[in-house]
Amino acid sequence: MAVLAGLPHLQDISRDGRPLDQDQTVAAAWQQAGWADYSGVGRTLQALTQAEAEAIRRVLAEISRPFIVEQVTQALVEHDRLICDGDLTGRPVSNTSTTYPNAAFGHMDDDVRLG
C-alpha cells in the first residue's frame, strides 16, 4: 500500500503528514482491519526470500504498468515528446549547496539522495 500511495520512504507509513497506518478508511476499502507500523513492515521485508521479493516486484510492475503507459501517452500527445531527467554523475549534493540550486532527491546507488 505504501508503494501504491507514493510514499518514498518506509517510515512514511507511520510518520507522514497523514500516516497510512492511521487511515481506517483506506484500510476498510482494502478490507483490512488496519495497517502495521513501519517498523513491523521493515522486519517483515527483511525476512523475505529472494523469490518472495521478486514476486512482489513483478506484481508492483504489473500494477504500475497501466499508469506509466497512460502518463507516457499523455506526455507524447500533449508535448509530442517524452522528457527523461537523469543525473549521470551520481554525486550526492549537500542540502546547503548553492552550486546546484535545482538539485532534487532521487535514487542513487540504491539509496534516495539529493543530487
N, CA, C and O atoms as CSV, one atom per row, in Angstrom:
chain,resi,resn,atom,element,x,y,z
A,1,MET,N,N,0.822,-1.199,0.000
A,1,MET,CA,C,0.000,0.000,0.000
A,1,MET,C,C,0.860,1.255,0.000
A,1,MET,O,O,0.523,2.244,-0.650
A,2,ALA,N,N,1.961,1.216,0.722
A,2,ALA,CA,C,2.837,2.398,0.794
A,2,ALA,C,C,3.373,2.749,-0.588
A,2,ALA,O,O,3.432,3.923,-0.954
A,3,VAL,N,N,3.763,1.739,-1.353
A,3,VAL,CA,C,4.266,1.979,-2.713
A,3,VAL,C,C,3.156,2.563,-3.574
A,3,VAL,O,O,3.374,3.543,-4.285
A,4,LEU,N,N,1.972,1.973,-3.517
A,4,LEU,CA,C,0.845,2.469,-4.309
A,4,LEU,C,C,0.426,3.872,-3.889
A,4,LEU,O,O,-0.069,4.645,-4.710
A,5,ALA,N,N,0.623,4.204,-2.616
A,5,ALA,CA,C,0.276,5.542,-2.126
A,5,ALA,C,C,1.347,6.567,-2.473
A,5,ALA,O,O,1.171,7.761,-2.233
A,6,GLY,N,N,2.467,6.096,-3.042
A,6,GLY,CA,C,3.528,7.013,-3.444
A,6,GLY,C,C,4.426,7.461,-2.311
A,6,GLY,O,O,5.106,8.482,-2.416
A,7,LEU,N,N,4.431,6.705,-1.231
A,7,LEU,CA,C,5.296,7.067,-0.108
A,7,LEU,C,C,6.744,6.727,-0.462
A,7,LEU,O,O,7.039,5.569,-0.758
A,8,PRO,N,N,7.645,7.693,-0.441
A,8,PRO,CA,C,9.016,7.430,-0.860
A,8,PRO,C,C,9.861,6.688,0.175
A,8,PRO,O,O,10.867,6.072,-0.177
A,9,HIS,N,N,9.467,6.738,1.428
A,9,HIS,CA,C,10.260,6.120,2.490
A,9,HIS,C,C,9.361,5.239,3.345
A,9,HIS,O,O,8.209,5.582,3.609
A,10,LEU,N,N,9.893,4.113,3.772
A,10,LEU,CA,C,9.134,3.170,4.579
A,10,LEU,C,C,8.585,3.829,5.844
A,10,LEU,O,O,7.452,3.558,6.239
A,11,GLN,N,N,9.368,4.680,6.470
A,11,GLN,CA,C,8.919,5.313,7.712
A,11,GLN,C,C,7.712,6.231,7.489
A,11,GLN,O,O,7.015,6.573,8.444
A,12,ASP,N,N,7.458,6.632,6.237
A,12,ASP,CA,C,6.305,7.484,5.957
A,12,ASP,C,C,4.979,6.783,6.227
A,12,ASP,O,O,3.948,7.442,6.364
A,13,ILE,N,N,4.996,5.446,6.305
A,13,ILE,CA,C,3.784,4.705,6.650
A,13,ILE,C,C,3.241,5.207,7.988
A,13,ILE,O,O,2.029,5.321,8.174
A,14,SER,N,N,4.141,5.503,8.906
A,14,SER,CA,C,3.739,5.921,10.248
A,14,SER,C,C,4.017,7.383,10.549
A,14,SER,O,O,3.394,7.950,11.446
A,15,ARG,N,N,4.942,8.013,9.819
A,15,ARG,CA,C,5.381,9.354,10.187
A,15,ARG,C,C,5.065,10.433,9.156
A,15,ARG,O,O,5.488,11.577,9.320
A,16,ASP,N,N,4.336,10.095,8.107
A,16,ASP,CA,C,3.954,11.072,7.093
A,16,ASP,C,C,2.962,12.063,7.706
A,16,ASP,O,O,2.435,11.823,8.792
A,17,GLY,N,N,2.712,13.163,7.018
A,17,GLY,CA,C,1.743,14.150,7.492
A,17,GLY,C,C,0.358,13.545,7.701
A,17,GLY,O,O,-0.379,13.948,8.601
A,18,ARG,N,N,0.017,12.581,6.862
A,18,ARG,CA,C,-1.228,11.817,7.010
A,18,ARG,C,C,-0.834,10.342,6.991
A,18,ARG,O,O,-0.892,9.706,5.938
A,19,PRO,N,N,-0.435,9.791,8.131
A,19,PRO,CA,C,0.123,8.437,8.160
A,19,PRO,C,C,-0.861,7.359,7.691
A,19,PRO,O,O,-2.004,7.292,8.144
A,20,LEU,N,N,-0.384,6.533,6.785
A,20,LEU,CA,C,-1.192,5.449,6.241
A,20,LEU,C,C,-1.657,4.495,7.332
A,20,LEU,O,O,-2.790,4.016,7.296
A,21,ASP,N,N,-0.789,4.216,8.303
A,21,ASP,CA,C,-1.164,3.242,9.329
A,21,ASP,C,C,-2.273,3.751,10.261
A,21,ASP,O,O,-2.767,2.997,11.100
A,22,GLN,N,N,-2.664,5.014,10.121
A,22,GLN,CA,C,-3.767,5.572,10.907
A,22,GLN,C,C,-5.031,5.758,10.071
A,22,GLN,O,O,-6.058,6.188,10.596
A,23,ASP,N,N,-4.970,5.441,8.783
A,23,ASP,CA,C,-6.087,5.702,7.864
A,23,ASP,C,C,-7.037,4.505,7.825
A,23,ASP,O,O,-6.851,3.572,7.044
A,24,GLN,N,N,-8.048,4.553,8.675
A,24,GLN,CA,C,-9.002,3.450,8.765
A,24,GLN,C,C,-9.916,3.376,7.537
A,24,GLN,O,O,-10.425,2.301,7.217
A,25,THR,N,N,-10.129,4.490,6.851
A,25,THR,CA,C,-10.975,4.488,5.654
A,25,THR,C,C,-10.306,3.682,4.546
A,25,THR,O,O,-10.951,2.866,3.888
A,26,VAL,N,N,-9.003,3.915,4.343
A,26,VAL,CA,C,-8.265,3.156,3.324
A,26,VAL,C,C,-8.188,1.686,3.723
A,26,VAL,O,O,-8.333,0.804,2.877
A,27,ALA,N,N,-7.962,1.422,4.995
A,27,ALA,CA,C,-7.906,0.035,5.465
A,27,ALA,C,C,-9.230,-0.671,5.177
A,27,ALA,O,O,-9.243,-1.798,4.682
A,28,ALA,N,N,-10.332,-0.010,5.484
A,28,ALA,CA,C,-11.647,-0.610,5.229
A,28,ALA,C,C,-11.879,-0.830,3.737
A,28,ALA,O,O,-12.457,-1.842,3.341
A,29,ALA,N,N,-11.429,0.113,2.908
A,29,ALA,CA,C,-11.592,-0.026,1.457
A,29,ALA,C,C,-10.839,-1.245,0.932
A,29,ALA,O,O,-11.262,-1.871,-0.040
A,30,TRP,N,N,-9.725,-1.581,1.576
A,30,TRP,CA,C,-8.931,-2.743,1.169
A,30,TRP,C,C,-9.271,-3.971,2.019
A,30,TRP,O,O,-8.551,-4.969,2.004
A,31,GLN,N,N,-10.382,-3.878,2.760
A,31,GLN,CA,C,-10.871,-4.961,3.609
A,31,GLN,C,C,-9.787,-5.452,4.593
A,31,GLN,O,O,-9.590,-6.649,4.799
A,32,GLN,N,N,-9.107,-4.470,5.182
A,32,GLN,CA,C,-8.093,-4.752,6.188
A,32,GLN,C,C,-8.563,-4.203,7.533
A,32,GLN,O,O,-9.253,-3.185,7.590
A,33,ALA,N,N,-8.192,-4.870,8.592
A,33,ALA,CA,C,-8.542,-4.379,9.924
A,33,ALA,C,C,-7.743,-3.129,10.259
A,33,ALA,O,O,-8.194,-2.286,11.035
A,34,GLY,N,N,-6.566,-3.013,9.679
A,34,GLY,CA,C,-5.692,-1.864,9.912
A,34,GLY,C,C,-4.367,-2.100,9.222
A,34,GLY,O,O,-4.213,-3.067,8.475
A,35,TRP,N,N,-3.402,-1.213,9.470
A,35,TRP,CA,C,-2.092,-1.297,8.859
A,35,TRP,C,C,-1.031,-1.410,9.934
A,35,TRP,O,O,-1.216,-0.927,11.051
A,36,ALA,N,N,0.068,-2.041,9.605
A,36,ALA,CA,C,1.177,-2.203,10.546
A,36,ALA,C,C,2.020,-0.936,10.609
A,36,ALA,O,O,2.082,-0.165,9.652
A,37,ASP,N,N,2.665,-0.735,11.747
A,37,ASP,CA,C,3.652,0.329,11.895
A,37,ASP,C,C,4.816,0.029,10.954
A,37,ASP,O,O,5.085,-1.133,10.648
A,38,TYR,N,N,5.505,1.072,10.494
A,38,TYR,CA,C,6.581,0.866,9.528
A,38,TYR,C,C,7.680,-0.057,10.046
A,38,TYR,O,O,8.315,-0.757,9.257
A,39,SER,N,N,7.917,-0.069,11.358
A,39,SER,CA,C,8.976,-0.935,11.893
A,39,SER,C,C,8.625,-2.408,11.697
A,39,SER,O,O,9.502,-3.223,11.410
A,40,GLY,N,N,7.362,-2.745,11.849
A,40,GLY,CA,C,6.924,-4.118,11.607
A,40,GLY,C,C,7.002,-4.484,10.132
A,40,GLY,O,O,7.351,-5.610,9.779
A,41,VAL,N,N,6.676,-3.529,9.279
A,41,VAL,CA,C,6.780,-3.759,7.836
A,41,VAL,C,C,8.247,-3.999,7.473
A,41,VAL,O,O,8.558,-4.897,6.691
A,42,GLY,N,N,9.142,-3.197,8.041
A,42,GLY,CA,C,10.566,-3.358,7.777
A,42,GLY,C,C,11.079,-4.731,8.176
A,42,GLY,O,O,11.842,-5.350,7.434
A,43,ARG,N,N,10.666,-5.213,9.344
A,43,ARG,CA,C,11.102,-6.542,9.800
A,43,ARG,C,C,10.566,-7.629,8.877
A,43,ARG,O,O,11.263,-8.601,8.583
A,44,THR,N,N,9.328,-7.463,8.421
A,44,THR,CA,C,8.739,-8.437,7.500
A,44,THR,C,C,9.501,-8.455,6.185
A,44,THR,O,O,9.800,-9.523,5.652
A,45,LEU,N,N,9.819,-7.269,5.657
A,45,LEU,CA,C,10.551,-7.196,4.395
A,45,LEU,C,C,11.951,-7.801,4.511
A,45,LEU,O,O,12.434,-8.436,3.573
A,46,GLN,N,N,12.600,-7.604,5.660
A,46,GLN,CA,C,13.938,-8.178,5.854
A,46,GLN,C,C,13.908,-9.697,5.864
A,46,GLN,O,O,14.909,-10.338,5.541
A,47,ALA,N,N,12.772,-10.283,6.229
A,47,ALA,CA,C,12.663,-11.738,6.307
A,47,ALA,C,C,12.280,-12.385,4.975
A,47,ALA,O,O,12.225,-13.611,4.884
A,48,LEU,N,N,12.015,-11.583,3.947
A,48,LEU,CA,C,11.621,-12.137,2.650
A,48,LEU,C,C,12.748,-12.929,2.011
A,48,LEU,O,O,13.926,-12.597,2.150
A,49,THR,N,N,12.359,-13.976,1.313
A,49,THR,CA,C,13.338,-14.681,0.483
A,49,THR,C,C,13.484,-13.904,-0.825
A,49,THR,O,O,12.666,-13.036,-1.127
A,50,GLN,N,N,14.518,-14.212,-1.594
A,50,GLN,CA,C,14.710,-13.556,-2.893
A,50,GLN,C,C,13.520,-13.828,-3.808
A,50,GLN,O,O,13.083,-12.937,-4.535
A,51,ALA,N,N,13.000,-15.039,-3.778
A,51,ALA,CA,C,11.849,-15.393,-4.622
A,51,ALA,C,C,10.618,-14.576,-4.231
A,51,ALA,O,O,9.877,-14.119,-5.101
A,52,GLU,N,N,10.396,-14.390,-2.936
A,52,GLU,CA,C,9.255,-13.593,-2.482
A,52,GLU,C,C,9.412,-12.131,-2.886
A,52,GLU,O,O,8.447,-11.492,-3.308
A,53,ALA,N,N,10.627,-11.601,-2.758
A,53,ALA,CA,C,10.885,-10.214,-3.155
A,53,ALA,C,C,10.654,-10.039,-4.652
A,53,ALA,O,O,10.077,-9.035,-5.070
A,54,GLU,N,N,11.089,-10.986,-5.456
A,54,GLU,CA,C,10.878,-10.923,-6.907
A,54,GLU,C,C,9.392,-10.995,-7.244
A,54,GLU,O,O,8.934,-10.313,-8.161
A,55,ALA,N,N,8.646,-11.799,-6.526
A,55,ALA,CA,C,7.204,-11.896,-6.765
A,55,ALA,C,C,6.528,-10.554,-6.480
A,55,ALA,O,O,5.650,-10.132,-7.232
A,56,ILE,N,N,6.930,-9.890,-5.409
A,56,ILE,CA,C,6.378,-8.572,-5.082
A,56,ILE,C,C,6.761,-7.567,-6.158
A,56,ILE,O,O,5.930,-6.760,-6.576
A,57,ARG,N,N,8.011,-7.609,-6.610
A,57,ARG,CA,C,8.462,-6.699,-7.662
A,57,ARG,C,C,7.640,-6.892,-8.932
A,57,ARG,O,O,7.256,-5.915,-9.575
A,58,ARG,N,N,7.364,-8.150,-9.300
A,58,ARG,CA,C,6.575,-8.427,-10.509
A,58,ARG,C,C,5.152,-7.884,-10.381
A,58,ARG,O,O,4.625,-7.294,-11.324
A,59,VAL,N,N,4.537,-8.081,-9.227
A,59,VAL,CA,C,3.166,-7.588,-9.024
A,59,VAL,C,C,3.135,-6.068,-9.081
A,59,VAL,O,O,2.246,-5.493,-9.708
A,60,LEU,N,N,4.092,-5.409,-8.435
A,60,LEU,CA,C,4.139,-3.947,-8.468
A,60,LEU,C,C,4.356,-3.429,-9.883
A,60,LEU,O,O,3.759,-2.427,-10.275
A,61,ALA,N,N,5.204,-4.102,-10.649
A,61,ALA,CA,C,5.427,-3.698,-12.046
A,61,ALA,C,C,4.143,-3.852,-12.854
A,61,ALA,O,O,3.814,-2.991,-13.669
A,62,GLU,N,N,3.425,-4.936,-12.633
A,62,GLU,CA,C,2.175,-5.178,-13.352
A,62,GLU,C,C,1.110,-4.141,-12.995
A,62,GLU,O,O,0.387,-3.658,-13.867
A,63,ILE,N,N,1.020,-3.808,-11.718
A,63,ILE,CA,C,0.047,-2.816,-11.274
A,63,ILE,C,C,0.409,-1.430,-11.796
A,63,ILE,O,O,-0.473,-0.658,-12.171
A,64,SER,N,N,1.693,-1.115,-11.822
A,64,SER,CA,C,2.160,0.215,-12.235
A,64,SER,C,C,2.108,0.435,-13.737
A,64,SER,O,O,1.935,1.567,-14.189
A,65,ARG,N,N,2.254,-0.628,-14.518
A,65,ARG,CA,C,2.380,-0.509,-15.970
A,65,ARG,C,C,1.279,0.341,-16.620
A,65,ARG,O,O,1.610,1.226,-17.409
A,66,PRO,N,N,-0.001,0.123,-16.334
A,66,PRO,CA,C,-1.028,0.938,-16.995
A,66,PRO,C,C,-0.909,2.432,-16.683
A,66,PRO,O,O,-1.188,3.269,-17.542
A,67,PHE,N,N,-0.499,2.764,-15.468
A,67,PHE,CA,C,-0.344,4.172,-15.094
A,67,PHE,C,C,0.832,4.804,-15.829
A,67,PHE,O,O,0.754,5.947,-16.278
A,68,ILE,N,N,1.919,4.050,-15.946
A,68,ILE,CA,C,3.088,4.558,-16.664
A,68,ILE,C,C,2.757,4.747,-18.138
A,68,ILE,O,O,3.100,5.773,-18.726
A,69,VAL,N,N,2.092,3.765,-18.737
A,69,VAL,CA,C,1.696,3.874,-20.142
A,69,VAL,C,C,0.793,5.086,-20.343
A,69,VAL,O,O,0.955,5.824,-21.314
A,70,GLU,N,N,-0.147,5.296,-19.441
A,70,GLU,CA,C,-1.060,6.447,-19.546
A,70,GLU,C,C,-0.285,7.763,-19.488
A,70,GLU,O,O,-0.541,8.662,-20.289
A,71,GLN,N,N,0.644,7.887,-18.567
A,71,GLN,CA,C,1.401,9.129,-18.424
A,71,GLN,C,C,2.327,9.368,-19.617
A,71,GLN,O,O,2.454,10.500,-20.082
A,72,VAL,N,N,2.970,8.318,-20.114
A,72,VAL,CA,C,3.836,8.453,-21.285
A,72,VAL,C,C,3.007,8.853,-22.494
A,72,VAL,O,O,3.396,9.740,-23.254
A,73,THR,N,N,1.872,8.204,-22.672
A,73,THR,CA,C,0.992,8.536,-23.797
A,73,THR,C,C,0.522,9.980,-23.701
A,73,THR,O,O,0.519,10.699,-24.700
A,74,GLN,N,N,0.128,10.407,-22.518
A,74,GLN,CA,C,-0.325,11.786,-22.316
A,74,GLN,C,C,0.788,12.780,-22.642
A,74,GLN,O,O,0.538,13.798,-23.288
A,75,ALA,N,N,2.005,12.495,-22.203
A,75,ALA,CA,C,3.134,13.392,-22.497
A,75,ALA,C,C,3.385,13.473,-23.996
A,75,ALA,O,O,3.669,14.550,-24.520
A,76,LEU,N,N,3.283,12.346,-24.688
A,76,LEU,CA,C,3.510,12.342,-26.133
A,76,LEU,C,C,2.399,13.082,-26.875
A,76,LEU,O,O,2.669,13.786,-27.847
A,77,VAL,N,N,1.162,12.930,-26.429
A,77,VAL,CA,C,0.041,13.623,-27.069
A,77,VAL,C,C,0.130,15.130,-26.834
A,77,VAL,O,O,-0.066,15.914,-27.762
A,78,GLU,N,N,0.425,15.537,-25.601
A,78,GLU,CA,C,0.430,16.958,-25.255
A,78,GLU,C,C,1.682,17.689,-25.719
A,78,GLU,O,O,1.612,18.862,-26.086
A,79,HIS,N,N,2.828,17.010,-25.707
A,79,HIS,CA,C,4.087,17.701,-25.974
A,79,HIS,C,C,4.857,17.121,-27.161
A,79,HIS,O,O,5.893,17.659,-27.553
A,80,ASP,N,N,4.358,16.036,-27.727
A,80,ASP,CA,C,4.993,15.365,-28.860
A,80,ASP,C,C,6.401,14.873,-28.525
A,80,ASP,O,O,7.220,14.664,-29.420
A,81,ARG,N,N,6.675,14.692,-27.248
A,81,ARG,CA,C,7.967,14.167,-26.828
A,81,ARG,C,C,7.876,13.702,-25.382
A,81,ARG,O,O,6.948,14.053,-24.652
A,82,LEU,N,N,8.842,12.920,-24.997
A,82,LEU,CA,C,8.953,12.434,-23.634
A,82,LEU,C,C,10.295,12.910,-23.096
A,82,LEU,O,O,11.341,12.638,-23.685
A,83,ILE,N,N,10.258,13.609,-21.993
A,83,ILE,CA,C,11.483,14.141,-21.402
A,83,ILE,C,C,11.875,13.260,-20.224
A,83,ILE,O,O,11.090,13.060,-19.297
A,84,CYS,N,N,13.089,12.739,-20.269
A,84,CYS,CA,C,13.622,11.942,-19.171
A,84,CYS,C,C,14.697,12.763,-18.475
A,84,CYS,O,O,15.629,13.245,-19.118
A,85,ASP,N,N,14.570,12.919,-17.178
A,85,ASP,CA,C,15.514,13.705,-16.398
A,85,ASP,C,C,16.354,12.745,-15.576
A,85,ASP,O,O,15.827,12.001,-14.748
A,86,GLY,N,N,17.649,12.763,-15.802
A,86,GLY,CA,C,18.520,11.867,-15.055
A,86,GLY,C,C,19.821,12.547,-14.688
A,86,GLY,O,O,20.306,13.429,-15.397
A,87,ASP,N,N,20.370,12.125,-13.581
A,87,ASP,CA,C,21.652,12.643,-13.111
A,87,ASP,C,C,22.682,11.548,-13.331
A,87,ASP,O,O,22.696,10.551,-12.609
A,88,LEU,N,N,23.535,11.726,-14.316
A,88,LEU,CA,C,24.514,10.703,-14.645
A,88,LEU,C,C,25.762,10.774,-13.778
A,88,LEU,O,O,26.611,9.884,-13.835
A,89,THR,N,N,25.878,11.821,-12.981
A,89,THR,CA,C,27.074,11.944,-12.150
A,89,THR,C,C,26.996,11.046,-10.931
A,89,THR,O,O,28.014,10.534,-10.466
A,90,GLY,N,N,25.785,10.853,-10.409
A,90,GLY,CA,C,25.641,10.041,-9.203
A,90,GLY,C,C,26.326,10.645,-8.001
A,90,GLY,O,O,26.672,9.938,-7.054
A,91,ARG,N,N,26.523,11.951,-8.033
A,91,ARG,CA,C,27.236,12.643,-6.957
A,91,ARG,C,C,26.227,13.260,-5.991
A,91,ARG,O,O,25.466,14.143,-6.385
A,92,PRO,N,N,26.205,12.813,-4.732
A,92,PRO,CA,C,25.294,13.436,-3.764
A,92,PRO,C,C,25.636,14.914,-3.559
A,92,PRO,O,O,26.797,15.315,-3.644
A,93,VAL,N,N,24.617,15.701,-3.293
A,93,VAL,CA,C,24.773,17.138,-3.092
A,93,VAL,C,C,24.302,17.479,-1.681
A,93,VAL,O,O,23.302,16.934,-1.212
A,94,SER,N,N,25.001,18.357,-1.017
A,94,SER,CA,C,24.602,18.799,0.311
A,94,SER,C,C,23.319,19.612,0.204
A,94,SER,O,O,23.116,20.330,-0.776
A,95,ASN,N,N,22.457,19.504,1.200
A,95,ASN,CA,C,21.209,20.282,1.171
A,95,ASN,C,C,21.449,21.768,1.393
A,95,ASN,O,O,20.513,22.564,1.311
A,96,THR,N,N,22.687,22.152,1.672
A,96,THR,CA,C,23.027,23.577,1.805
A,96,THR,C,C,23.795,24.093,0.592
A,96,THR,O,O,24.259,25.234,0.587
A,97,SER,N,N,23.930,23.253,-0.437
A,97,SER,CA,C,24.696,23.620,-1.633
A,97,SER,C,C,24.054,24.782,-2.378
A,97,SER,O,O,22.838,24.819,-2.564
A,98,THR,N,N,24.880,25.722,-2.798
A,98,THR,CA,C,24.410,26.812,-3.668
A,98,THR,C,C,24.921,26.606,-5.094
A,98,THR,O,O,24.506,27.310,-6.015
A,99,THR,N,N,25.815,25.646,-5.270
A,99,THR,CA,C,26.369,25.343,-6.591
A,99,THR,C,C,25.345,24.630,-7.471
A,99,THR,O,O,25.339,24.814,-8.688
A,100,TYR,N,N,24.482,23.818,-6.865
A,100,TYR,CA,C,23.467,23.059,-7.600
A,100,TYR,C,C,22.082,23.468,-7.097
A,100,TYR,O,O,21.470,22.739,-6.316
A,101,PRO,N,N,21.583,24.623,-7.535
A,101,PRO,CA,C,20.327,25.144,-6.977
A,101,PRO,C,C,19.094,24.316,-7.323
A,101,PRO,O,O,18.098,24.390,-6.604
A,102,ASN,N,N,19.126,23.535,-8.390
A,102,ASN,CA,C,17.952,22.757,-8.789
A,102,ASN,C,C,18.060,21.290,-8.420
A,102,ASN,O,O,17.348,20.453,-8.975
A,103,ALA,N,N,18.942,20.973,-7.489
A,103,ALA,CA,C,19.108,19.586,-7.062
A,103,ALA,C,C,17.805,19.082,-6.452
A,103,ALA,O,O,17.090,19.822,-5.776
A,104,ALA,N,N,17.514,17.819,-6.702
A,104,ALA,CA,C,16.291,17.211,-6.168
A,104,ALA,C,C,16.635,15.816,-5.659
A,104,ALA,O,O,17.657,15.242,-6.036
A,105,PHE,N,N,15.787,15.284,-4.813
A,105,PHE,CA,C,16.010,13.946,-4.305
A,105,PHE,C,C,15.674,12.925,-5.387
A,105,PHE,O,O,14.717,13.086,-6.145
A,106,GLY,N,N,16.475,11.886,-5.437
A,106,GLY,CA,C,16.271,10.801,-6.401
A,106,GLY,C,C,17.081,9.586,-5.986
A,106,GLY,O,O,17.779,9.607,-4.973
A,107,HIS,N,N,16.982,8.532,-6.773
A,107,HIS,CA,C,17.685,7.290,-6.459
A,107,HIS,C,C,19.111,7.337,-6.976
A,107,HIS,O,O,19.345,7.617,-8.151
A,108,MET,N,N,20.069,7.061,-6.089
A,108,MET,CA,C,21.487,6.965,-6.425
A,108,MET,C,C,22.069,5.820,-5.629
A,108,MET,O,O,21.924,5.771,-4.408
A,109,ASP,N,N,22.720,4.909,-6.302
A,109,ASP,CA,C,23.374,3.791,-5.625
A,109,ASP,C,C,22.449,3.096,-4.620
A,109,ASP,O,O,22.822,2.868,-3.469
A,110,ASP,N,N,21.243,2.767,-5.075
A,110,ASP,CA,C,20.252,2.085,-4.236
A,110,ASP,C,C,19.885,2.838,-2.972
A,110,ASP,O,O,19.561,2.224,-1.956
A,111,ASP,N,N,19.932,4.163,-3.025
A,111,ASP,CA,C,19.559,4.994,-1.891
A,111,ASP,C,C,18.881,6.249,-2.418
A,111,ASP,O,O,19.079,6.607,-3.579
A,112,VAL,N,N,18.103,6.911,-1.613
A,112,VAL,CA,C,17.500,8.184,-2.005
A,112,VAL,C,C,18.407,9.280,-1.489
A,112,VAL,O,O,18.655,9.386,-0.289
A,113,ARG,N,N,18.903,10.101,-2.419
A,113,ARG,CA,C,19.846,11.161,-2.056
A,113,ARG,C,C,19.515,12.426,-2.823
A,113,ARG,O,O,18.826,12.396,-3.843
A,114,LEU,N,N,20.012,13.522,-2.318
A,114,LEU,CA,C,19.905,14.797,-3.006
A,114,LEU,C,C,21.015,14.860,-4.044
A,114,LEU,O,O,22.186,14.665,-3.717
A,115,GLY,N,N,20.656,15.128,-5.284
A,115,GLY,CA,C,21.692,15.150,-6.327
A,115,GLY,C,C,21.211,15.788,-7.585
A,115,GLY,O,O,21.963,15.884,-8.555
